[in-house]
Structures are given as C-alpha cells and as structure tokens.
Amino acid sequence: MGPSALSRMTPPALLESPSAKTLRSEVRAFLQERLASGDITPGVDTWLTNWDSNFSQDLASHGYVGMTIPTQYGGGGRTHIERFVVTEELLAVGAPVAAHWIADRQIAPSLLAFGSEEQKHRFLPAISRGECFFGIGMSEPDSGSDLASVRTRARRSAGGWHLTGSKVWTSGAHHADAFFALARTAPLDSDRRHDGLSQFIVDLRAPGVSVRPIVSMSGNHHFNEVHLDEVFVADRDVLGSIGDGWRQVTSELGFERSGPERFMSTFMLFDAAVHAARRGASAPSLADVGQLAARLSALHQMSFSVSGALEGKENADTAAAVVKVLGTALEGTIAEVVDLNVGGAQDKDSTMHNYLQSALEQRPGFTLRGGTTEVLKSVIVKGLRS
C-alpha cells in the first residue's frame, strides 16, 4: 500500500480548537443538568433505539440540532467539527437522541446538496427545531446492502409518481414524519445496474403507506418494514434529479458511516466496566480495558478527522467506510469482553448488567446497519485502488 493510498484512507489528523473545547464544556454542563434532573436515562445504542422527541426539542432549543444547517434555513450555521463535538458528548452519556438523529445526520446534508429551495425551506427549519423526523428508505427485503438491486418502482403519472415496493430495517418509521425512498424510475439494465434510480421524499402517513413493526427476540421495537402500495409522490417531492439517485445516495454515506455513533454505541457499558475495575469489583482486566481505550481513542481521532474532511467538502467515502468497519467491530468487542469477564458474576439489578444485556441484544446489528462489513471492505479496496 503506497503513501498516496494511505493519504486517501486517512484524512489529516486534527487538533481540537479552543472554541471546540469550550463548546464541549458547555454541552457537558448541559447534559449533567439533564442527568441530575432525571431528564436523561442513560442507555446503550440510544442513538438508534431511544426515541424522545421532547429531549430532541430541548437540544434544538439550545442550538444542538441542525448545527450544520445554514442560518438562512433556520439552522446554527456551525461546522461539522462542532457538530462532532456535540454528538460525541451526547453518545458519551447515552442520551436518547434517536428522534432527530437521522434527519440531522444525513437528511439535512442531502437536502442542502440536492433539494430544491422550496424543500429546504419546508424541511430544514423544522429539522433544526427538533420538530420534523425522518427515516431512511434504502434497504429492501432480500437485497441486503446491494442497493443496485432495488426493486421498488416509481411509475410516472400526472403531476408526480406512484411508488410501489417495500423497504426494510427502517429505524423509527413508526414515529417518523417522512423518509427518503430510493426507487427505480427506469428498467434495470444488467450492464448499468446503478442507472435509473431516483430518490423521493415520502410522507409516511400518506395513503398507501403501511408500517409494520419488526420486533426483536427481546421484544424491543425500533426497526420496521415499510410497504408502499401505489403511493403518490408529487413532483415537488422528487429529491434532486430523476435518474441521479445512485450518486445522491452514495454522497450521503460519508455522513452515515463516519460519525462517533459507529464506535460509541456501547460506550456506556465500557464506562461502567472502567468504574467497576477502579472499585476492584468484577470487571475486565486492566490490560483489556487499556486495549479497548486505545482503540476508542484511535477511532475518535479517525472520525474527528473525517469531520474535518466533510467540512472541507472532500471525498471521505473510503475513510468513512474504515471508521464504520473498525468502529462497529469495537462496539461488539466491548460487549464480548465484558460478558466473558463478568457476564455471569454480576448483580442482575446492576447498571452494568442492564447495559450488557442491551449491548448483547443489539450486538448482531452493529456490523449490518449502514452497510455490512463485507460490502464496506469492498468499498475500502476500491477506494484504495482508485
């Protein structure tokens, strides 16, 4: 692997600026107040599983949602690096942020990049206020991470399109207002499988939309299957250009795959294990804790650097894929290390036990959501060869 390949994979390292450190202190103080008042119940994987629209609106009122949305569209007009600082602090205390997470993380950047002025003014101020929530309509049954095999169809009609098909693993669809649906607007060409795809903004309460829960073995529900039966989408709700869906979708992936949620889903469990080790209670060994801490620190720096690349509008797809592969592997390792060392020796009512059970339940999905590890490894290889 030559130096040029390495430079494409790893954006230049960044140091946290004084203003970012000040912001981090402000957010920590805000969160400590909410923890003390009981407004936050910490948990594991809360960016995906813990939906609390009131808390999202509380964050928004303090300028912590829609941070990178320009002020002309009701946002904070701040940098991706500043947003990284805030999201990392939220994840570090296991805050319930699922309600606004997807809209803030990737829907807003996509609207800014491809949306019409009408769409930007309609959605972005509401996202910034924590009042408009989105899901993602990419994956389909039997398609896995192969988005080029999308079978949802969009048929042209007067004034718009009729969409028919199914989307799966749609987090929060039972609460969300809308989602971006990837659909085929032209017949599949086996030689050009990525052509003929388009994106649509679909109202999840529109006629013809049905949201069916996917309940996990533990009884939890945050995933859904969304069926579209001739759902009408007006021309004003086409995102970007017809036929340009593949390019648009792939542009979102740097935002989806590179953030601190890709390595901090089980951070609360790690934190509880560290405190247990300090007390001399049942916990992983100091050597295990040290190895996990080193990996967390490295991923923090990698993800932080990708935020800098996104701020500079640089292509960070390969680096984002690396963060996602390494990060989701670490999330699972944290659960496994704690379980191996103290899984059967804990007080069943302890905080660490509760975190561990949640982590083990969520563990199978870590390396699937946002693209499977196998698919992302191929993305990394292609990125290094290009």
Secondary structure, 3 states (H helix, E strand, C coil): CCHHHHHHHCCCCCCCCHHHHHHHHHHHHHHHHHHHHCCCCCCCCHHHHCCCHHHHHHHHHCCCCCCCCCHHHCCCCCCHHHHHHHHHHHHHCCCCCHHHHHHHHHHHHHHHHHCCHHHHHHHHHHHHCCCCCEEEECCCCCCCCCHHHCCCEEEEECCEEEEEEEECCCCCCCCCCEEEEEEECCCCCCCCCCCCEEEEEEECCCCCEEEEEEECCCCCEEEEEEEEEEEEEEHHHEECCCCCHHHHHHHHHHHHHCCHHHCCCCHHHHHHHHHHHHHCCCCCCHHHHHHHHHHHHHHHHHHHHHHHHHHCCCCCHHHHHHHHHHHHHHHHHHHHHHHHHHCCCCCCCCHHHHHHHHHHHHHHHCCCCCCCHHHHHHHHHHHHHC
